[in-house]
Amino acid sequence: MYYSIIIPIYKEKNNIIKLISLINHYLKNFEFEILIIDDDSNDGTKELFKKIQFKKNIKFFVRKEKPRDLTQSVFLGIRKSKYKNLILMDGDLQHHPKYLPKICKIFSQEKIDFLICVRNFSKRSGLSILRFFLSIFIIKVINLIFGYKCSDPMSGFFIFQKKNFFKNKLYPHGFKILLNLIYSSSKSLKIKEFQIKFNKRHNNKSKMNLKVLYHIVCSIIYLFLKKIF
């Protein structure tokens, strides 16, 4: 199977080269492309990519539209991707590429719509105390309102089929696109989970802030209204 790996980034100059190197190492026996979608960073990321000669399977795009938005960056990556199987992961090395061979193998062997890398919420590895308990609370609210589909609908590391993007109208903003993908669908999705350990962020800080929470609330309201109407 062939995979398009979509990595939305903002100010990840110090991480992205290492991430690309790790992906190339762990997926050396797979056919894939990497799409880096930069949300118009001002940290020198664009200049860095101009200096380095990457392989043809690595593509770099700058999304200059305002406001900056991870979901819109992912949308751009999906539209630019050439394969039907998509992998979404963060650019801050929280999602270690060592898991890629295993999850790609599982996804290729089983007829599923989503393979989601989930966090173990019995431990607080890789998360601040605030983000840890806030994530648990939000997930419980989501599962209470919409019914259980996944133990971690806030995950940013997952594989899915491109058709599941084009079939549904999604909330167009925010930082938690998986939530929209799995709860916008009117059909019953085949979802499999794969538990991983989330690393601490490298050279960056958490993007969890009031703007992120605002869009999570808006997406929940959007999905709820879509469900009842």
C-alpha positions as CSV (number, residue, x, y, z in Angstrom):
1,M,0.0,0.0,0.0
2,Y,1.0,3.6,-0.6
3,Y,0.8,6.3,2.0
4,S,0.8,10.1,2.0
5,I,2.1,11.5,5.3
6,I,0.7,14.9,6.1
7,I,2.5,17.0,8.7
8,P,1.1,20.4,9.5
9,I,3.7,22.6,11.1
10,Y,4.1,26.1,12.6
11,K,7.6,27.1,13.9
12,E,9.1,23.6,13.8
13,K,12.4,24.6,12.2
14,N,14.3,22.8,14.9
15,N,12.4,19.5,14.6
16,I,11.3,19.0,11.0
17,I,14.6,17.8,9.6
18,K,15.1,15.2,12.3
19,L,11.4,14.1,11.9
20,I,11.9,13.6,8.1
21,S,15.1,11.6,8.7
22,L,13.3,9.3,11.2
23,I,10.4,8.7,8.9
24,N,12.7,7.8,6.0
25,H,14.6,5.4,8.3
26,Y,11.6,3.6,9.7
27,L,9.6,3.5,6.4
28,K,12.5,2.5,4.1
29,N,10.6,-0.6,3.0
30,F,7.4,1.3,2.2
31,E,6.2,3.5,-0.7
32,F,5.3,6.9,0.7
33,E,5.4,10.7,0.2
34,I,5.8,13.3,2.9
35,L,3.8,16.6,2.7
36,I,5.0,19.3,5.0
37,I,2.4,22.1,5.3
38,D,3.8,25.2,6.9
39,D,1.3,27.7,8.3
40,D,3.5,30.6,7.2
41,S,6.1,30.3,10.0
42,N,8.4,33.2,10.6
43,D,11.2,31.2,12.3
44,G,13.2,30.5,9.2
45,T,11.5,27.2,8.2
46,K,10.9,28.3,4.6
47,E,14.5,29.4,4.2
48,L,15.7,26.1,5.6
49,F,13.7,24.1,3.0
50,K,15.1,26.3,0.2
51,K,18.7,25.4,1.2
52,I,18.3,21.6,1.5
53,Q,17.9,19.2,-1.5
54,F,15.2,16.7,-0.5
55,K,14.1,13.6,-2.3
56,K,11.3,13.9,-4.8
57,N,8.8,12.2,-2.3
58,I,9.1,15.1,0.1
59,K,7.0,18.1,-0.7
60,F,6.8,21.5,1.1
61,F,3.9,23.9,0.9
62,V,3.3,27.2,2.6
63,R,-0.2,28.1,3.5
64,K,-0.3,31.9,3.6
65,E,-4.0,32.4,4.2
66,K,-5.0,34.0,7.5
67,P,-5.8,33.2,10.2
68,R,-3.3,30.4,10.8
69,D,-5.2,27.2,11.3
70,L,-4.1,23.6,11.6
71,T,-7.3,22.1,10.1
72,Q,-6.9,24.3,7.0
73,S,-3.3,23.2,6.7
74,V,-4.4,19.5,6.8
75,F,-7.2,20.2,4.2
76,L,-4.5,21.6,1.9
77,G,-2.3,18.6,2.5
78,I,-5.1,16.2,1.7
79,R,-5.9,18.0,-1.5
80,K,-2.2,17.9,-2.5
81,S,-1.7,14.2,-1.6
82,K,-1.5,11.6,-4.4
83,Y,-2.3,8.4,-2.4
84,K,-5.6,7.2,-1.0
85,N,-4.2,6.2,2.4
86,L,-3.3,9.2,4.5
87,I,-1.2,9.4,7.7
88,L,-1.5,12.5,9.9
89,M,1.1,13.3,12.5
90,D,2.5,16.3,14.3
91,G,5.8,18.0,13.5
92,D,7.1,18.4,17.1
93,L,8.3,14.7,17.6
94,Q,5.5,13.9,20.1
95,H,4.5,11.2,17.6
96,H,7.5,9.0,17.1
97,P,8.0,7.6,13.6
98,K,9.1,4.2,15.1
99,Y,5.4,3.3,15.3
100,L,4.9,3.9,11.5
101,P,5.9,0.4,10.2
102,K,3.6,-1.4,12.7
103,I,0.5,0.8,12.1
104,C,1.0,0.8,8.4
105,K,1.2,-3.0,8.4
106,I,-2.0,-3.2,10.5
107,F,-3.9,-0.8,8.3
108,S,-2.9,-2.6,5.1
109,Q,-3.9,-6.0,6.5
110,E,-7.3,-5.1,8.0
111,K,-10.3,-3.5,6.2
112,I,-10.7,-0.5,8.4
113,D,-11.5,3.2,7.9
114,F,-9.3,4.6,10.7
115,L,-6.3,3.4,12.7
116,I,-5.9,5.8,15.6
117,C,-2.8,6.0,17.8
118,V,-4.2,6.6,21.2
119,R,-2.7,7.8,24.5
120,N,-2.7,5.7,27.7
121,F,-4.6,8.0,30.1
122,S,-3.6,5.8,33.1
123,K,-0.2,7.6,32.8
124,R,0.7,11.2,32.2
125,S,3.7,10.7,29.9
126,G,4.4,13.6,27.5
127,L,1.6,15.8,28.8
128,S,1.4,18.7,31.3
129,I,-0.9,18.2,34.3
130,L,-3.4,20.7,32.9
131,R,-3.4,19.2,29.4
132,F,-3.7,15.7,30.8
133,F,-6.8,16.3,32.9
134,L,-8.3,18.7,30.4
135,S,-8.0,16.1,27.6
136,I,-9.7,13.4,29.8
137,F,-12.6,15.8,30.6
138,I,-13.1,16.8,26.9
139,I,-13.0,13.2,25.8
140,K,-15.6,12.2,28.4
141,V,-17.9,15.0,27.2
142,I,-17.5,14.0,23.5
143,N,-18.3,10.3,24.2
144,L,-21.2,11.3,26.4
145,I,-22.8,13.5,23.7
146,F,-22.0,11.5,20.6
147,G,-21.5,8.0,21.8
148,Y,-18.3,6.0,22.1
149,K,-16.3,5.7,18.8
150,C,-12.7,6.0,20.1
151,S,-10.9,6.3,23.4
152,D,-8.9,9.3,22.1
153,P,-10.8,11.4,19.5
154,M,-8.4,14.2,20.3
155,S,-5.4,12.3,18.8
156,G,-3.4,13.9,16.1
157,F,-1.7,10.7,14.9
158,F,-3.8,8.4,12.8
159,I,-4.2,6.7,9.4
160,F,-7.4,7.0,7.3
161,Q,-8.7,6.6,3.8
162,K,-9.0,9.8,1.8
163,K,-12.6,9.0,0.8
164,N,-13.6,9.6,4.4
165,F,-12.5,13.3,4.0
166,F,-14.4,14.0,0.8
167,K,-17.6,12.3,1.9
168,N,-18.4,14.6,4.8
169,K,-18.8,18.3,5.5
170,L,-16.4,19.1,8.3
171,Y,-16.0,22.0,10.8
172,P,-13.3,24.0,9.0
173,H,-11.2,25.3,11.8
174,G,-9.3,24.3,14.9
175,F,-6.6,21.8,15.9
176,K,-8.5,18.5,16.4
177,I,-9.5,17.3,13.0
178,L,-9.9,13.6,14.0
179,L,-12.9,14.6,16.1
180,N,-14.6,16.0,13.0
181,L,-13.7,13.2,10.7
182,I,-15.1,10.4,12.8
183,Y,-18.2,12.2,14.1
184,S,-19.2,13.9,10.9
185,S,-19.7,10.5,9.2
186,S,-23.2,9.3,9.0
187,K,-22.1,5.7,8.3
188,S,-20.7,3.2,10.8
189,L,-16.9,3.5,10.7
190,K,-14.5,0.6,11.3
191,I,-12.0,2.0,13.7
192,K,-9.0,0.3,15.3
193,E,-6.8,1.7,18.0
194,F,-3.1,1.3,18.6
195,Q,-1.7,2.5,21.9
196,I,1.5,4.5,21.9
197,K,3.6,6.5,24.3
198,F,3.4,10.2,23.4
199,N,6.9,11.9,23.7
200,K,7.5,15.3,25.3
201,R,7.5,18.1,22.7
202,H,11.0,18.9,21.3
203,N,12.1,22.6,21.1
204,N,8.5,23.8,21.4
205,K,5.6,24.3,23.8
206,S,2.1,23.0,23.8
207,K,-0.3,24.7,21.5
208,M,-3.2,24.1,23.9
209,N,-4.7,27.6,24.6
210,L,-8.0,29.4,24.7
211,K,-8.2,29.5,20.9
212,V,-7.8,25.7,20.7
213,L,-10.5,25.2,23.4
214,Y,-12.8,27.7,21.6
215,H,-12.6,25.7,18.4
216,I,-13.1,22.4,20.2
217,V,-16.3,23.8,21.7
218,C,-17.4,25.2,18.3
219,S,-16.7,21.8,16.6
220,I,-18.7,20.0,19.3
221,I,-21.6,22.4,18.8
222,Y,-21.3,22.0,15.0
223,L,-21.3,18.2,15.2
224,F,-24.3,18.2,17.6
225,L,-26.4,20.4,15.4
226,K,-25.5,18.3,12.4
227,K,-26.5,15.2,14.3
228,I,-30.0,16.5,15.3
229,F,-30.8,18.2,12.0
